[in-house]
Amino acid sequence: MSKVKFNGFENYVIKQALNDFSSKMEAEIEQAETDGNRPIYAPGFFDMICKDLIIKVDGMTLKKDRGL
């Protein structure tokens, strides 16, 4: 694994992007189901994946900047 770590600002930006992406994709899945389509991804899939990625991002953040 790389020794390069994220600082607090980078951590915040990545987390916000992941949360926004997750929200958008979950809304699209819900809309597809409402329209009668059968999406490939189940509801909750992107929430689960993004939460896992956030844990990884926190692990790659400087200790002094964690917990933001």
TORLO-63239 format. One record per residue (C-alpha): residue in one letter; chain; x, y, z. Coordinates in steps of 0.1 Angstrom, whole numbers. Each point is the difference from the previous one (the first is absolute). Layout:
BEGIN
+------+------+-------+-------+-------+
: code : unit :  east : north :    up :
+------+------+-------+-------+-------+
:    a :    A :     X :     Y :     Z :
...
+------+------+-------+-------+-------+
This chain:
BEGIN
+------+------+-------+-------+-------+
: code : unit :  east : north :    up :
+------+------+-------+-------+-------+
:    m :    A :     0 :     0 :     0 :
:    s :    A :    12 :    35 :    -7 :
:    k :    A :    15 :    20 :    28 :
:    v :    A :   -17 :    32 :   -13 :
:    k :    A :   -29 :    10 :    23 :
:    f :    A :   -29 :    23 :    -4 :
:    n :    A :    -2 :    32 :    20 :
:    g :    A :   -32 :    12 :    17 :
:    f :    A :   -12 :    20 :   -30 :
:    e :    A :     6 :   -28 :   -25 :
:    n :    A :   -18 :   -24 :    24 :
:    y :    A :   -30 :    24 :     2 :
:    v :    A :    -2 :     5 :   -38 :
:    i :    A :     1 :   -37 :    -8 :
:    k :    A :   -26 :    -8 :    27 :
:    q :    A :   -23 :    26 :   -13 :
:    a :    A :     4 :   -12 :   -36 :
:    l :    A :    -7 :   -36 :    11 :
:    n :    A :   -31 :    10 :    20 :
:    d :    A :   -13 :    21 :   -29 :
:    f :    A :     6 :   -28 :   -25 :
:    s :    A :   -17 :   -25 :    23 :
:    s :    A :   -31 :    22 :     4 :
:    k :    A :    -2 :     7 :   -37 :
:    m :    A :     3 :   -37 :   -10 :
:    e :    A :   -26 :   -11 :    27 :
:    a :    A :   -24 :    26 :   -13 :
:    e :    A :     5 :   -13 :   -36 :
:    i :    A :    -6 :   -36 :    11 :
:    e :    A :   -32 :    11 :    18 :
:    q :    A :   -11 :    20 :   -31 :
:    a :    A :     7 :   -30 :   -23 :
:    e :    A :   -21 :   -23 :    22 :
:    t :    A :   -28 :    26 :     1 :
:    d :    A :     1 :     1 :   -38 :
:    g :    A :    -5 :   -38 :    -1 :
:    n :    A :    36 :    -8 :   -10 :
:    r :    A :    22 :   -26 :    17 :
:    p :    A :    33 :    16 :     8 :
:    i :    A :    31 :   -22 :     2 :
:    y :    A :     9 :    13 :    35 :
:    a :    A :   -22 :    -6 :    30 :
:    p :    A :   -10 :    29 :    23 :
:    g :    A :    26 :     5 :    26 :
:    f :    A :    29 :   -13 :   -22 :
:    f :    A :    16 :    34 :    -5 :
:    d :    A :    -4 :    10 :    37 :
:    m :    A :    18 :   -32 :    10 :
:    i :    A :    28 :     4 :   -25 :
:    c :    A :     5 :    37 :     9 :
:    k :    A :     1 :    -7 :    37 :
:    d :    A :    27 :   -25 :    -6 :
:    l :    A :    20 :    24 :   -21 :
:    i :    A :    -4 :    27 :    27 :
:    i :    A :    15 :   -24 :    25 :
:    k :    A :    30 :    -5 :   -23 :
:    v :    A :     4 :    37 :    -6 :
:    d :    A :     1 :     5 :    38 :
:    g :    A :    27 :   -26 :     3 :
:    m :    A :    20 :    18 :   -26 :
:    t :    A :    -3 :    34 :    18 :
:    l :    A :    26 :    15 :    23 :
:    k :    A :    -7 :    -9 :    36 :
:    k :    A :    -2 :    36 :    11 :
:    d :    A :   -27 :     7 :   -26 :
:    r :    A :   -22 :   -30 :     6 :
:    g :    A :   -34 :     4 :    15 :
:    l :    A :   -11 :    30 :   -21 :
+------+------+-------+-------+-------+
